[in-house]
């Protein structure tokens, strides 16, 4: 039962209109400019003027004080619980966000590993194609692992190109272009990461130097 409900009921028991005087008494008790005991006593003194027999008002000031403190304690407990709940929800949100970041990083790592694995498979596939069509002697791997085919006089003088060899060469070229594109993308990404790391370290170094200067000045 709230303080207002209790007060209204208690005043009705004393033959005092709770709806009329309950709000008035509450306003006196809620005024924190004076001591609580004084406020409760003032409220009872006001009620004495509206009752024929004030014997029923004995101890009412203590009852009002007890119920008021009970309400304040309940409000403080509720506020503390709300604050704790908000903290827990914030922690859960942070955990969920961290988990999402870790999950995204894991997926990116898996994708990177998969791309690297596929690149090796494609390299082996290209070597197989070169060997199958007799081009192994005129090809080599560059420093990035790309298959490079050298044009030979034999190829130039061999007349019409076999359709299968042409298709194989086109397929090989397509794979080489794809791998080169992926490699260039990886190199660019690595350079960006290195530059970001360099800037971060440089910023941290400047911040440290600034702190040291401040300590020296102090």
N, C-alpha and C positions, 0 to 999 in steps of 0.2 A: 504494500500500500504506500502510495506517495505521501509526502508531507502535506500537500494540499488536501488530498482525500481524507487523511487522518484528522487534520485540523477542522475541516468542515463537519465531519461526523462528530468530533468531540464537542464542538460548539453547539450543534443540534442537541446533543445530550444535555447540555446546560441551558437549554431553552433559549439559545441565542441563534439568530439567523446566520447560518454558516456561509451562505452565498454572499451575504452583504458584508459581514465582518471578517470572514475568512481571508479575503484578499487584502483587507486593511491591516490585519494582524501580520500577514505574511510580509507586507511591505515594510513594517516596522522591524521585524526580525531579520530581514534581508539587508538592512542598511548597515554596512560594515564600518561606518564611521565611529561607532561606539562599541563598547564591550558587549559580548553576546548575553551575558547575565543581565546587564542593564537593559538591553533591548527586550528580552523576554519579560522582565518585570514591568517595563513600560507598556507592553502589549496587554498584560493582565490588568494593569491599572486602567487602561482604556475600557476593558470589558466590564470592570466594576461599575462603570457609570450606566451600563445598559441592563444590569440584572437587579432584581429586587433583593435577592439574598446572595451575597457573595461568598457564602460558606463553601459552595461547590468549586470556587476558584482556587481553593487552597492546594498548593503543589502544582498548579497548572503551569507556572513559569518553568519549573524543572522538567515537566513533561514536554513542553514546547522545545526547550533546549535539547533534550535527549533526542527527540524526533528530528530536529534540525541537523544535529551532528550526524545522526544516522544517515540522513539524506546526503549530506556532504561527503561522508565516507563512501557511500555507494557510488556517488558521481565520480569521486577520485579513483575508485577501483575500476570503474567502467572506462574512464579516460586512460588509465594505465594499461588496461587490457587492449583497448583500441590501438594505443601506441605500439604495444608489443606485437599485435596482429599486423600492423602496418610494417613493422621491421621485418617480421617473418615473411610477409608477402614480397617485400623488397629483396630480401635475401634469396627467396625462391626465384624471383625474376632474374636476378643476377646470375644464379646458378644455371637457369635455363638458357640465358644469353651466352654464358661461357660454354655450356655444353654444345650450343648451336655453332659457336665459333670453332670449337675443337672438332666437331663433326664435319664442318666445311673444310677445315684444314686437312683432316684425314682423307676426305674424298678427293681433294686436290692432289694430295700425295699419291693416292691410289691411281688417279688419272695420269699423273706424271710418270709413275712407274709403268703403267700400262702403255703409255706412248713410247717409252724407252724400249719396252719389250717388243712392241709391234715394229719399231724401227729396226731392231736386230733381225726380226723375222723377214721383213721386207728386204733387207740387205742380202740375207741368205737366198731369198727367192730370186733376186736379181742376178746373183752369182750363178744360180742354177740355170737361169735363162741364158746367160752368157756362155756357160759351158755347153749347154744343149745345142746352141747354134754356132759353136766353134769360134766364139769371139773372145774367149778367155785370154788368148795370147795378145790380143790388142786392147786389153782393158786393164785398169788398175784402180785401187782405192785411194782417194785423196786423204788428207789429214783429218777431215771431218767424217770419214767413213763412206763418202759418196763414190759410186762406181763411175769411173771416167772411161769412155771408149775412145780409143785413138783410131783415126781413119788411116787405112793402109792403102798402098798402091794396088794391092790385090783386090781390095774391095772396090776401088775406083774402076779397075779394069775388068771386073767380073761380069759386066754386062747387066742385063735386067735383074733387078733385085727379086729374090724369092719372096712370095707373099707372106709366108710364115715368118721369115726373118724380119720383114718390114713390120709386121704386126708386133713381133717380139721387141723390136727396137723401139717402136712407138710406146709399147707398154712400159718398157724399161725407162724411157724418157719421162713418162708420166709419173712413175714412181720416184725417179730422181728429183723431178721438180717438186713433188709433194714433200719429200724428205728435206730438200734444201729449204723449202718454205718453213717447215717445222723447226729446222735447225736455226735459221735466221731469227725466227720468233723467239726461240729459247735464248739465243745469244743476246738479243735485245732485252729480254726480260731480266737476264742475269746482270746486264750492265745497269739496268734501272735499279735493281736491288742493291748492287754494290754502291751506286751513287747515293741512294737513300741511306745506306748504312754509314757511308762516309760523312754525309751531312749531319747525321744523328751524332756521330762521335765528335765531330767538330763543334757542334752546338753544346754538347756535354763538356767539352774541354773549355770552351769560352765561359760557360757557367761556373766551372770550378775555378778558373782564373779570376773571375769576378768576385767570388766568395773569398778567395785568398787575399785579394786586394782590399776588400772590406774589412777583413780581420786585421790586416796590416795597418789600415787607417785607424781602426779602433784602438 
